[in-house]
Amino acid sequence: MRGLLDRYGSTLAIAALVALLPLVFPSSFYFRISALVFIFAIAAVGLNLLMGYAGQVSLGHAGFFGIGAYAVAVGPTHWGLPVWAALIVGAAAAGVLAYLVGRPILRLKGHYLAVATLGLGILIAMVFTNEARLTGGPDGMAVPRLVLFGWIARGSVPWYWIAGGTLVLASFLAANLVASPTGRAFRAIHDSEVAASVLGVDVARYKLVAFVLSAIYAAVAGAYLALFDGLVTPATAGFLRSIEFVTMVVLGGLGSILGSVVGAAILTILPQVLTVFHEYEHAVLGLIMILFMIFLRAGIVPSLGMLMRRRG
Amino acid sequence: MPEFLQFLFSGLTIGAVYALVALGFTLIYNASDVINFAQGEFVMLGGMVTVFAAAAGVPLPLAALLAVIVAVAVGLLLYYLAIEPAKGASAVTLIIITIGASIFLRGIAAIVFDKRFHKLPSFAGDEPLRIGGAAVLPQSIIVLVGCGVIVLALWLFLTRTLAGKAVLATAANMLAARLVGINTSRVVALSFAVSAAIGAIGGVLVTPITLTNYDVGTMLALKGFAAAMLGGMGNPLGAVVGGLLVGLLEAFGAGYISSAYKDATAFIVILLVLFVMPQGLFGRTATERV
């Protein structure tokens, strides 16, 4: 029982959150914000597999997010794909791209890996900006609605449940993965690549697995955001979005699935609250990022966990 | 041929600015292992403060000096208020702090100044010089010479002064430097101040050509970071060569291949270089000790 709780505790907490939150929502605006939180959390949970467990940095994940988003826009509009099929194609395309570029890129370490993934993300965003005939260029393009069995997913409430359900599934899969031999291999690589390879862990292969999985998570999240908004622009895949994802993961806590959800919640809700400050929005956001990183260095969820253990 | 020369000059001009940003990255990285993503904001401050001080009636040289002083103050505040308190944090955490600082500075700049683009008058007139059939702005020459002077001054500072040698010693081995009595915290602060000054001077020099606004720092930081990596992180010579290379790649890529993918050419080449030489062009091969 204890072991099961350790493994699925965060999944259960997220499921409970998704199920119970609507009981206290005073208006549909809250459904909208929560749906956005869940969508970004899906991407953050995926990126945490790469960063928190396998210990590899990526400053370009918005590129994969953008591939998912543009797939559900371009696929139905130009090639007549059903929206759900375009979503799958987008996730697969992101996975294949991650597989192809992952092998050479993941040989790099630390800051070199950071700049390589940064370059990759910028290249992908640039394609969306410049291939205007397909993507509508800097103005972006409209995204058709998701239709499942004749039912049209439109508005905040349906998307709350779609994104929330997917987030629960995503965290369940991630929890299973990190508890599996693959997860142990990730952590071994995180601690020391040399030691891991001495123990017989195929370091290159497991890094690639983490990279591909995190790309697929990001692409699904990107597709959801595009379908929810009904519009996609190159900013979807921009550098700042990549930074947001990394910040969500580190803020919430590296190696904590629940932390990724908390990080996504903070970075999504904060700007909504900060609009009160109008023009000070960005300055305050930057300041909060700095303060969080100085005072809760291990991330919010692990820091609180440590605090509770010390008390208990 | 004139076309080639034209691309060459424009590439070198913008490359010189990337080189200064990369140099700033390198200085701070060497002294403290921090990748300072707010480096581009120093360039922005250099340009913006000069523009607004000049508009307020301050003579141009004084306005430029004021801009450098403001940037240095901001650099020191960044170190003492955000980097020093986070001592011992992981590399990613420190990167996020500097990115937070860059967002903060951009936000403040948008409020204190405005969101429009601004230009400075050229220091030596707008009459282009004819060199081998290419038109070269006098300001381009000033940027190139200015960058050369900065690099030379930095080299003299590092090799001929006690403070400079303390920076090198801290970069080589922080613990050993502390043991021989160097105040390493002050040395790191000094590296932030010098990086800020270099960035700000770059901003002053280049604003008559490229214009400036509150948001120019982001792309400059990315290109400067890429240039520093291309040259081999932590190598000042590599930073300069890397910066010039990125500028040239961009100019020739835009001229001969596609201007829409101007920003991409540099990153594609950097990706290719890193695949072949994972340590960058001038990087040392570090062996990981177990």
Interface residues (C-beta under 8 A of the other chain):
Chain A: M51 V57 P104 I105 R107 L108 K109 G110 H111 Y112 A114 V115 A116 L118 G119 L120 I122 L123 M126 T129 N130 S192 E193 V194 A195 F239 L240 I243 V246 T247 V250 L251 L254 E279 Y280 E281 H282 A283 V284 L285 G286 L287 I288 M289 I290 M293 I294 R297
Chain B: I35 A82 P85 A86 A89 S90 A91 V92 T93 I95 I96 I97 I99 G100 A101 S102 I103 F104 L105 R106 G107 I108 A110 I111 T218 L222 F225 A226 M229 M233 A260 Y261 D263 A264 F267 I268 I270 L271 L274 F275 P278 Q279 G280 E288 V290
